[in-house]
Amino acid sequence: MTRLRAGLAVCLVLLLLLSGRLFFLQGLDPEAVAQEATSNRTRTVQIDPARGDILDAHGRTLATSVIRYDLVVDQKWYEEEFTRRNQETGEREDVTIHSVIGELEPLLGVDAETLRASLIPTDPEDPVRYSVVAKSVTPEVKERVLELGIPGMTTKQRSDRQYPNASLAGTLLGFLSAASLNEAEQETGAEGIELTQEEHLAGTPGERTFEVGADGIRIPMATYSETPAVDGQDVKLTIDSDIQWAAQNAVMQKQEQYNPDFVAAIVMEIETGNLIAVADSTSVDPNDPAATEGEFRRSKALLHAFEPGSTGKLATFAAALDAGKVTPTEAFEVPNAYTVQNETINDSLEHATYDMTAAGIFARSYNTGTVMIGNRLSNEERYDFFQKFGVGQYLPIGLPVSQGIFADPAVWDRRQQFTTMFGQAYTQTLLHTAMQFGSIANDGLKVQPRLVDAYIDPDGTEHEAESPAPERVVSQETSDILLGMMETVVTNGTAQGAAIDGYRVGGKTGTGQAAGPNGGYDGYTSSFTGVAPLDDPKYVVAVTMHRPQGNWRDWSVTDTFKTIMEQTLNTYDVPPSNSAPDPYKVFIGDRQDYGWE
């Protein structure tokens, strides 16, 4: 009896304590209890913004995003058996996780063993709170999976990037992340415009807060709040897809012809600096970047700095003409070899000593005559002009561009002061070369190249990308003279293969020695950059071929230039020239033989 009374007393004490606690919670502090319960049920998830598209100059899609979902389960809510609503009958039904896995397997294309590992906790005491069941499923698949009623199953929206034109402009567009590569070949992550324009393309995430029940599924009528995501801006490039396609095809054909390391081409609108095409003979497909060697996932036209060879003579002649040190018709006696300050300069092909004009020296691309003219300026004067012309300068186009190497004249050796006059002993990219020729064709005004044209808000508002003001590098008179000298190169000089029926064309060839990995010269770079139409210059096309195979006398990229320039002129309905070519004389006197010995 005593034991019974003691037990009863203990029960009464416990009941009193519980009643007191219940009174405290519900009577004295009900709000705190409600808040704690709500907090335990509340979930906050991020809302990802839609990534902006990358467009060409005409608004055609180069890169876009599609909505996809990751399927994620919180194993804390795992139940081997659970009740769900049958989607056909609307009735409640009891199912097991194993039967549901059988439904998931064909729906996701994932084997049952993998599904079990993601859905069922290995250790019930330590469940995985964020277990990925499947990545990047379509909205339709997502809805069908959620209809299966799996406890703890949620979705995370994502944007998957797609590139509808495969490798077109691939070295410019880049790709989003290492996830785009095969797992065994994941490397550095994002590249190209996708990387450099991330701030504009990405947008700002939002968030959604809601309550869930014991099964981890959202309670429909409970607390809900949402901060919307701000979608990213579209980035419109200056690239024209049609010209880009034509340029890529042209450089790929040249690649097959001479088997060089690479061929690259640039098409630039002279007045605006807009890059209409930047083409590489090996271009990455951003949908599958792993299929392309890492070296070729970026543009060689922008990142490969090389010694330009004779296309670099443009800077020497421009500096001398603008400084009044030479005239295009001035006479020179031009030997095959010329010795100055104990340094002997040679031309690539042996020739007799000619009586030539300065324009003729440029047209026939003689190193000897170029040094005679360039030596009328001091090293410092030429260095300052080369810099103003863009040699060794950074070009901010929205993608990485090599500055090249251009040493201060204080460290030039005895020979380097002369070789810089004809495009050796310094390096620059094909983009620099295109800009320099464009400057001459633009009445002497240097316009910075442009690749990013505008940013477009989700509501369609367009913001033009900023561009620096044009900078004068030579007078209009010098510009006109140089255009005539460039035309002489095509009519009576080294680039007669660049002529285009109906249009006046000018340009300059170049063959430069290519330095190997050990610093010594072990190959060549063959180039041509041209302008058309000369009576009203519209476009520059620059082409380079690095380390071609075979005899250097056979190499030519003037046909590649011609193919690309013809396509550009036709695409933009540029009318034919309304005047005949007006070249300078090459030789002094009555000589009319423009052949080569």
C-alpha positions in Angstrom: 0.0 0.0 0.0 2.8 2.4 0.9 4.5 1.6 -2.5 1.3 2.3 -4.3 0.9 5.7 -2.6 4.5 6.6 -3.4 4.0 5.7 -7.1 0.8 7.7 -7.2 2.6 10.7 -5.6 5.3 10.6 -8.3 2.7 10.5 -11.0 0.9 13.5 -9.5 4.2 15.4 -9.3 5.1 14.7 -13.0 1.6 15.6 -14.1 1.8 18.8 -12.2 5.2 19.6 -13.8 3.8 18.9 -17.3 0.7 21.0 -16.6 2.8 23.9 -15.5 5.0 23.7 -18.5 2.0 23.5 -20.8 0.5 26.5 -19.0 3.7 28.4 -19.5 4.0 27.6 -23.1 0.4 28.1 -24.1 -0.6 30.7 -21.6 2.4 32.8 -20.8 4.6 32.5 -24.0 2.5 31.2 -26.9 4.1 33.5 -29.4 7.6 32.1 -28.8 6.3 28.6 -29.2 4.6 29.4 -32.4 7.7 31.2 -33.8 9.9 28.2 -32.9 7.5 25.8 -34.6 7.3 28.0 -37.7 11.0 28.3 -37.8 11.4 24.5 -37.7 9.0 24.2 -40.6 10.5 27.1 -42.7 12.7 26.6 -45.7 14.4 29.3 -47.8 15.6 28.4 -51.3 17.5 30.6 -53.8 15.8 31.6 -57.0 18.3 31.6 -59.8 18.1 34.3 -62.4 17.9 33.5 -66.1 21.3 34.0 -67.7 21.4 36.5 -70.5 21.9 35.5 -74.1 24.9 36.3 -76.3 23.8 37.7 -79.6 25.5 38.7 -82.9 25.3 42.1 -84.4 21.8 41.3 -85.9 20.4 39.9 -82.8 20.8 36.3 -83.8 21.5 33.9 -80.9 25.0 32.7 -80.3 24.5 31.4 -76.8 21.4 30.9 -74.8 20.1 29.3 -71.6 17.3 26.8 -71.1 15.6 26.1 -67.8 16.6 22.8 -66.2 16.2 21.4 -62.7 18.3 19.5 -60.3 16.4 16.9 -58.2 17.4 17.0 -54.6 16.2 15.0 -51.6 16.6 15.6 -47.9 17.2 12.1 -46.5 16.0 13.3 -43.1 12.4 12.7 -44.3 13.1 9.2 -45.6 10.3 6.7 -45.2 10.4 3.2 -46.6 6.6 3.3 -46.9 4.6 6.4 -47.4 1.2 7.6 -48.7 0.7 9.6 -51.9 -2.1 10.7 -54.1 -2.6 8.6 -57.3 -2.4 11.0 -60.2 -4.9 9.0 -62.3 -7.6 8.2 -59.7 -7.0 11.0 -57.2 -7.2 8.4 -54.4 -4.6 8.1 -51.6 -2.4 5.0 -51.9 0.4 3.4 -50.0 3.7 2.8 -51.8 7.3 1.8 -50.9 10.4 3.6 -51.8 11.5 0.5 -53.8 8.5 0.6 -56.0 8.9 4.3 -56.6 12.6 3.7 -57.6 11.2 1.4 -60.3 9.2 4.3 -61.6 12.1 6.7 -61.4 14.6 4.5 -63.2 13.1 4.8 -66.8 12.0 8.4 -66.1 15.5 9.6 -65.3 17.6 7.1 -67.1 19.5 6.3 -63.9 20.0 2.8 -62.7 18.2 1.6 -59.5 21.4 1.1 -57.5 22.4 4.7 -58.0 18.9 5.9 -57.1 18.8 3.9 -53.9 22.2 5.4 -52.9 20.8 9.0 -53.3 17.3 8.4 -51.8 18.0 6.0 -48.9 20.3 7.1 -46.0 23.3 4.8 -45.4 23.2 5.7 -41.8 19.7 6.6 -40.5 21.3 8.5 -37.7 23.2 10.7 -40.1 21.1 11.3 -43.2 22.4 13.4 -46.1 20.4 16.7 -46.0 21.2 17.6 -49.7 21.4 14.4 -51.8 21.4 15.0 -55.6 19.2 12.5 -57.3 19.5 13.9 -60.9 20.9 17.0 -62.5 19.6 19.1 -65.4 16.2 17.5 -66.0 13.6 19.2 -68.2 10.6 20.9 -66.6 8.4 18.0 -67.8 10.5 15.4 -66.1 10.7 17.5 -62.9 6.9 17.6 -62.7 6.5 13.9 -63.2 9.1 13.2 -60.5 7.3 15.5 -58.0 4.1 13.7 -58.8 5.6 10.6 -57.3 5.3 12.2 -53.8 8.8 11.2 -52.5 9.2 12.6 -49.0 11.9 15.4 -48.8 12.1 15.7 -52.6 12.7 19.3 -53.8 14.0 20.9 -57.0 16.6 23.5 -57.7 16.2 25.5 -60.9 19.3 26.0 -63.1 20.1 27.4 -66.5 21.9 25.1 -68.9 23.9 26.8 -71.6 23.4 25.9 -75.2 25.3 27.1 -78.3 23.1 26.6 -81.4 25.8 27.3 -84.0 28.3 24.8 -82.6 31.9 26.0 -83.2 30.9 29.3 -84.9 32.8 32.0 -83.0 33.5 29.4 -80.3 36.9 30.9 -79.4 35.1 34.2 -78.7 32.1 32.8 -76.9 34.0 30.5 -74.6 32.0 28.3 -72.3 30.5 28.4 -68.8 32.3 26.1 -66.5 34.3 22.9 -66.0 31.0 21.1 -65.8 30.9 21.6 -69.6 33.9 19.4 -70.0 34.2 15.6 -69.6 34.9 14.7 -66.0 38.3 13.3 -66.8 39.2 16.5 -68.6 37.8 19.3 -66.4 40.2 22.1 -66.3 40.0 25.8 -65.8 36.3 26.6 -65.9 34.7 29.5 -67.8 36.3 31.0 -70.9 35.6 33.8 -73.4 32.7 36.2 -73.3 31.0 33.8 -70.9 33.7 34.6 -68.4 34.6 38.3 -69.1 30.9 39.4 -69.3 29.8 37.4 -66.2 28.7 40.6 -64.4 26.2 41.4 -67.1 25.1 37.9 -68.1 24.6 36.4 -64.6 21.9 38.5 -63.1 21.0 38.7 -59.4 19.5 35.7 -57.4 16.3 36.0 -55.5 14.9 33.8 -52.7 11.7 32.0 -51.8 10.6 31.3 -48.2 7.9 28.8 -47.3 6.7 26.2 -44.7 6.9 22.5 -45.1 5.1 19.7 -43.4 6.5 16.7 -41.6 7.0 15.0 -45.0 9.1 17.9 -46.3 6.5 19.0 -48.8 5.4 22.7 -48.9 2.2 23.5 -47.0 0.0 25.3 -49.6 -1.7 27.9 -47.4 1.1 28.6 -45.0 3.6 31.4 -44.8 5.2 32.3 -48.1 7.4 35.2 -49.3 9.5 35.7 -52.4 12.2 38.2 -53.5 12.2 37.8 -57.3 15.5 37.2 -59.2 16.8 39.8 -61.6 17.6 38.2 -64.9 20.9 38.8 -66.6 21.4 41.2 -69.5 21.9 40.0 -73.1 25.3 40.8 -74.5 25.2 41.8 -78.2 28.5 41.4 -80.1 29.7 43.2 -83.2 30.2 39.8 -84.9 28.1 39.1 -88.0 27.4 35.4 -88.0 27.4 35.2 -91.8 30.8 36.8 -92.2 32.1 34.8 -89.2 31.1 31.6 -90.9 32.7 32.6 -94.2 35.9 33.7 -92.5 36.1 30.4 -90.5 35.6 28.4 -93.6 38.2 30.3 -95.5 40.9 29.9 -92.8 40.1 26.2 -92.5 40.6 25.7 -96.2 44.0 27.4 -95.9 44.8 25.2 -92.9 44.2 22.1 -95.1 46.4 23.6 -97.9 49.6 24.3 -96.0 49.1 22.4 -92.7 50.4 25.3 -90.5 50.0 25.5 -86.8 47.0 27.7 -87.3 45.5 30.3 -89.6 43.5 33.3 -88.3 41.6 36.2 -89.9 39.9 39.4 -88.7 37.3 41.5 -90.4 36.9 45.0 -89.0 34.7 47.9 -90.0 37.0 50.9 -90.5 34.8 53.7 -89.3 33.6 52.1 -86.1 36.3 49.6 -85.2 33.5 46.9 -85.0 35.0 43.4 -85.3 32.7 41.7 -87.9 34.6 38.4 -87.7 37.4 36.9 -85.7 38.1 33.5 -87.2 40.5 30.7 -86.2 41.2 27.6 -88.2 40.6 25.5 -85.1 37.6 26.6 -83.2 36.1 25.1 -80.1 32.5 23.9 -79.9 31.3 25.3 -76.6 28.8 22.5 -76.3 31.7 20.1 -76.0 34.9 22.0 -75.2 36.7 18.8 -74.2 36.8 17.8 -77.8 39.3 20.6 -78.6 42.8 20.9 -77.2 43.2 23.5 -74.6 45.6 25.6 -76.7 42.8 26.2 -79.3 40.0 27.1 -76.9 41.0 30.7 -77.1 41.4 32.9 -80.2 44.9 32.8 -81.8 43.9 36.1 -83.6 43.8 37.8 -80.2 46.3 36.0 -78.1 49.1 34.9 -80.4 51.7 37.7 -80.7 54.1 37.3 -83.6 56.7 39.2 -85.5 54.6 40.7 -88.3 57.4 40.9 -90.9 56.7 43.2 -93.8 53.2 44.2 -92.8 55.1 46.1 -90.0 56.7 48.3 -92.7 53.4 50.2 -92.7 54.4 51.9 -89.4 57.9 52.8 -90.7 56.6 54.4 -93.8 53.7 56.1 -92.0 56.2 57.7 -89.5 58.6 58.9 -92.2 55.9 60.3 -94.4 54.0 62.0 -91.6 57.3 63.6 -90.3 58.1 64.9 -93.8 61.2 62.7 -94.1 60.3 61.2 -97.5 57.8 61.5 -100.3 56.2 58.6 -102.2 57.9 59.4 -105.5 61.4 60.2 -104.1 64.1 58.2 -105.9 66.3 55.6 -104.1 69.0 53.3 -105.4 68.1 50.0 -103.8 70.6 47.2 -103.7 70.0 43.6 -102.6 72.2 44.1 -99.6 72.7 47.4 -97.6 75.3 47.9 -94.9 74.8 50.6 -92.3 76.7 51.0 -89.0 78.4 47.7 -89.6 75.1 45.9 -90.0 74.2 44.3 -93.3 70.5 44.2 -94.2 69.5 41.7 -97.0 66.3 41.3 -99.0 64.7 37.9 -99.1 65.2 37.4 -102.8 68.3 38.4 -104.7 67.8 41.2 -107.1 69.7 43.8 -109.1 70.2 47.3 -107.8 67.1 49.3 -108.8 66.3 52.9 -109.1 63.0 53.0 -107.3 60.5 55.3 -105.8 59.7 55.1 -102.0 56.3 53.7 -103.0 58.0 51.1 -105.1 60.2 50.0 -102.2 56.9 49.5 -100.2 55.2 47.7 -103.1 58.1 45.3 -103.6 58.7 45.0 -99.9 62.5 45.6 -99.9 64.1 45.6 -96.5 67.1 47.5 -97.8 65.1 50.5 -99.0 62.9 50.4 -95.9 66.0 50.8 -93.7 67.2 53.7 -95.8 63.9 55.5 -95.2 63.4 54.5 -91.6 66.9 55.6 -90.7 65.9 59.2 -91.4 64.1 59.1 -88.0 65.8 58.6 -84.7 65.2 55.4 -82.7 63.2 57.4 -80.2 61.1 59.0 -82.9 60.2 55.7 -84.4 59.6 54.1 -81.0 57.2 56.9 -80.1 55.3 56.6 -83.4 55.1 52.8 -83.2 53.6 53.2 -79.7 51.1 55.7 -80.9 50.3 53.4 -83.7 49.4 50.7 -81.2 52.5 48.5 -81.1 52.9 47.0 -77.6 49.6 48.5 -76.5 46.7 46.9 -74.6 43.5 46.7 -76.6 40.4 46.5 -74.3 37.8 44.7 -76.4 36.1 42.6 -73.7 38.4 39.5 -74.2 42.0 39.0 -73.4 44.3 40.3 -76.1 48.1 39.9 -75.9 50.0 43.2 -75.8 52.9 41.7 -77.6 56.5 42.7 -76.9 58.1 46.0 -77.8 61.3 46.9 -76.0 62.4 50.4 -75.2 65.0 51.7 -77.6 67.4 52.1 -74.7 67.9 48.3 -74.7 67.9 47.8 -78.5 71.0 46.2 -79.7 72.9 47.4 -82.8 70.9 45.3 -85.2 67.5 45.6 -83.5 67.3 49.3 -84.3 67.1 48.3 -88.0 65.1 45.1 -87.9 62.2 46.8 -86.1 61.8 48.9 -89.3 60.7 45.9 -91.2 58.6 44.1 -88.7 61.1 42.0 -86.7 62.3 42.2 -83.1 58.9 43.1 -81.8 55.6 41.2 -81.6 52.0 42.0 -82.0 48.7 40.2 -82.6 46.7 40.1 -85.8 44.2 42.4 -84.1 46.9 45.1 -83.7 47.7 44.8 -87.4 44.1 45.2 -88.4 43.7 48.3 -86.2 46.8 49.9 -87.7 45.7 49.4 -91.3 42.2 50.6 -90.3 43.8 53.8 -88.8 45.4 54.6 -92.2 42.2 53.9 -94.1 40.2 56.1 -91.6 41.8 59.3 -92.7 44.6 58.8 -90.2 42.3 58.3 -87.1 42.9 55.3 -84.9 39.7 53.7 -83.7 39.9 51.1 -81.0 38.5 47.7 -82.1 35.1 46.8 -80.6 33.7 43.3 -79.9 31.0 44.1 -77.4 28.4 46.3 -79.0 25.6 46.6 -76.4 24.0 45.3 -73.2 20.3 44.6 -73.4 18.1 44.6 -70.2 15.4 41.9 -69.7 12.8 44.5 -70.7 14.6 45.2 -74.0 16.3 48.4 -73.1 19.6 48.6 -74.9 22.8 50.2 -73.5 25.6 50.8 -76.0 29.0 49.7 -74.8 31.4 52.6 -74.3 34.2 53.2 -76.8 37.2 55.5 -76.5 37.3 58.5 -78.8 39.3 58.2 -82.0 42.9 59.3 -81.9 44.8 60.9 -84.8 48.0 59.1 -85.6 48.8 60.6 -89.1 47.4 63.4 -91.1 44.8 62.9 -93.7 47.3 63.7 -96.4 49.6 61.0 -95.1 46.6 58.6 -95.0 45.8 59.3 -98.7 49.5 58.8 -99.7 49.7 55.5 -97.9 46.4 54.2 -99.4 47.9 54.9 -102.8 51.1 53.0 -101.8 49.0 50.1 -100.5 47.1 50.0 -103.8 50.5 49.8 -105.6 51.3 46.7 -103.6 48.2 45.0 -105.2 48.5 46.4 -108.7 52.3 46.2 -109.2 53.8 44.6 -106.1 53.7 41.5 -103.9 50.0 41.1 -103.5 48.5 41.0 -107.0 46.5 37.9 -105.9 44.4 40.2 -103.6 42.8 42.1 -106.5 39.0 42.0 -106.6 37.0 42.7 -109.8 35.2 46.0 -109.6 36.9 47.2 -106.4 40.0 49.1 -105.7 42.0 47.2 -103.1 45.2 48.1 -101.2 47.2 46.2 -98.6 50.6 44.8 -97.6 52.1 41.3 -97.5 54.4 40.1 -94.7 56.6 37.1 -94.1 58.3 37.1 -90.7 60.5 34.6 -89.0 58.8 32.8 -86.2 60.6 32.2 -82.9 60.5 28.6 -81.5 60.2 27.6 -77.9 64.0 27.9 -77.3 64.0 31.5 -78.7 65.6 30.7 -82.0 63.9 31.2 -85.4 62.6 27.8 -86.7 59.6 28.8 -88.9 57.8 31.6 -90.6 54.6 33.6 -90.4 52.9 34.6 -93.6 50.4 37.4 -93.6 48.4 39.9 -95.7 46.2 42.7 -94.5 44.1 44.7 -97.0 41.5 47.4 -97.3 38.6 47.8 -99.7 37.2 49.8 -101.5 40.1 52.3 -101.5 38.0 55.1 -102.9 35.7 54.9 -99.8 37.3 52.5 -97.4 34.8 50.3 -95.5 36.6 47.2 -94.2 39.9 45.8 -93.2 40.6 42.0 -93.6 43.7 40.7 -91.9 44.9 37.1 -92.4 47.9 35.3 -90.9 49.3 31.8 -91.2 51.7 30.5 -88.6 54.4 28.0 -89.5 53.1 26.7 -92.8 54.8 23.7 -94.4 56.6 23.7 -97.7 58.6 26.3 -99.6 58.1 29.8 -98.4 58.0 31.1 -102.0 54.8 29.2 -102.4 53.0 30.5 -99.4 50.2 33.0 -99.9 47.1 34.1 -98.0 46.0 36.8 -100.5 43.4 34.3 -101.8 42.0 33.9 -98.3 41.8 37.6 -97.9 40.1 37.9 -101.3 37.5 35.2 -100.4 36.6 36.9 -97.1 36.6 40.5 -98.4 34.4 39.5 -101.4 31.9 38.0 -99.0 32.0 41.0 -96.8 31.5 43.5 -99.6 28.6 41.4 -101.1 26.9 40.9 -97.7 26.8 44.6 -97.0 26.0 45.6 -100.6 29.1 47.8 -100.9 28.9 49.4 -104.4 31.9 48.8 -106.7 34.5 51.5 -107.0 33.6 54.4 -109.3 37.2 55.2 -110.2 40.1 53.3 -111.7 43.2 52.3 -109.7 45.8 55.1 -109.3 49.0 53.4 -108.2 52.4 55.1 -107.8 55.3 54.3 -110.1 57.5 51.5 -108.8 60.7 52.4 -110.7 62.4 55.6 -111.8 62.5 56.2 -115.5 60.9 54.3 -118.3 61.1 50.8 -116.8 57.7 49.0 -117.1 58.8 45.5 -116.1 57.1 44.6 -112.9 58.1 41.0 -112.9 60.4 39.3 -110.5 63.9 38.0 -111.2 
